[in-house]
Amino acid sequence: MMSQQQRFIQLPLVGVILLGFLLGVYLVVWRFFAKPDPEIVKHTVDTPAEDALKYWTADKMRKAKPAKMPKTDDLKRRKQEPRRPSV
């Protein structure tokens, strides 16, 4: 009777260990093939803040136009399925 209880406990334990191992392998492979983050570009500003405050008068602020924003449609595209050769 004791061996059946040990076997009953060992099988789920082996399954949990195997599942953990497979999950670890999956995470390592996923991280390896993941796309790198886009590079962040930093730059310094040589103009003092006081000069910017003097430049932007109320009249210039009223006449200012918004800058064009980048298109984000390209980010929504997904990988296309390969075409099957026609017979």
Phi, psi and omega in degrees: 000326182293323182292328178292323179291319179295319179294322179296326179279323185291323182297311177296327180295317177296319179297319179294318179296316179296318178297318177297319179296314179296322177296319177297317179296318179299315181295321179294316180293319179298318180292325181293320183265359180293149179291141178289152178294146178296145183288135179268127181261126179246146176215159179258156178249123182272345182279131177293153181298328181297322179294321179294320178295323178291323183292315186276085177280170180298323180294317179293325178294321179294324183273355183292145178245145181293149178283152177289135180268150179291150178282137180250012180296330182294335182287337184275348181292142178246167179296130180277145178292139178294144180284139177275139180295139180283147182265000000 
